[in-house]
């Protein structure tokens, strides 16, 4: 089987990001109290959250592969580092999804035996959801470093618009700040919702614009390399 060409890799990364966004509609988020109320009222929602999480992680891995192949000619070492940071995010958040499975098992087991949940069981389920939230925060810490490496690669690539790279570098600081504050600031829960909206919404927009470029502007990607292993200059 032949290796992916640069333009095929761009499409693969674009589709990975696109389907990751779609799967994210059904995935869970880091708001423990919100999701606790929802899943206690309808445990089937938790099953959908778990499936959504898993599908997001699958397409996130696909995007990591596509971005690595696409940007490897720009700088192989940095492209590899960028992909590893993204895969670390996938691994950590994938592991934290086990907490959602534990919560689902506790709900199903308790309701099948007793018909209702005791305060102790609700507390245990809440701790599982909190564990998933901690995994999310650790994963986004690695994702922030992924954005730094990816933004740098885009800046020096000379075929992807520089403003996309700059956008990713800017939002990377938000990811890192959010993760560190979640563990270091004692009052983080009081401003968590507002802060996460301010961080994650611009990041989603920046990555979605990259997705659109990869899918519809991949004809800008050069297929040839010169003897110094640098990409030929293309105007965009």
URLIN-V402408 format. One record per backbone hydrogen bond with DSSP energy under -1.0 kcal/mol. NH is the residue of the N-H (numbers start at 1). CO is the residue of the C=O. Records with the same first field share a line. If there is no record, write none. Layout:
# URLIN-V402408
NH: CO + CO
This chain:
# URLIN-V402408
9: 5
10: 6
11: 7
12: 8
13: 9
14: 10
15: 11
16: 12
17: 13
18: 14
19: 15
20: 16
21: 17
22: 18
23: 19
24: 20
25: 22
26: 23
32: 30
35: 31
36: 32
37: 33
38: 34
39: 35
40: 36
41: 37
42: 38
45: 42
47: 43
48: 44
49: 45
50: 46
51: 47
52: 48
53: 49
54: 50
55: 51
56: 52
57: 53
58: 54
59: 55
60: 56
61: 57
62: 58
63: 59
64: 60
65: 61
66: 62
67: 63
68: 64
69: 65
70: 66
71: 67
72: 68
75: 71
79: 75
80: 76
81: 77
82: 78
83: 79
84: 80
85: 81
86: 82
87: 83
88: 84
89: 85
90: 86
91: 87
92: 88
93: 89
94: 90
95: 91
96: 92
98: 95
99: 96
101: 97
102: 98
103: 99
104: 100
105: 101
106: 102
107: 103
108: 104
109: 105
110: 106
111: 107
112: 108
113: 109
114: 110
115: 110
122: 118
123: 119
124: 120
125: 121
126: 122
127: 123
128: 124
129: 125
130: 126
131: 127
132: 128
133: 129
134: 130
135: 131
136: 132
137: 133
138: 134
139: 135
140: 136
141: 137
142: 138
143: 139
144: 140
145: 141
146: 142
147: 143
148: 144
149: 145
150: 146
151: 147
152: 148
153: 149
154: 150
155: 151
156: 152
164: 161
165: 161
166: 162
167: 163
168: 164
169: 165
170: 166
171: 167
172: 168
175: 171
176: 172
177: 173
178: 174
179: 175
180: 176
181: 177
182: 178
184: 180
185: 181
188: 185
190: 187
191: 188
195: 191
196: 192
197: 193
198: 194
199: 195
200: 196
201: 197
203: 199
204: 200
205: 201
206: 202
207: 203
208: 204
209: 205
210: 206
211: 207
212: 208
213: 209
214: 210
215: 211
216: 212
217: 213
220: 217
221: 218
226: 230
229: 226
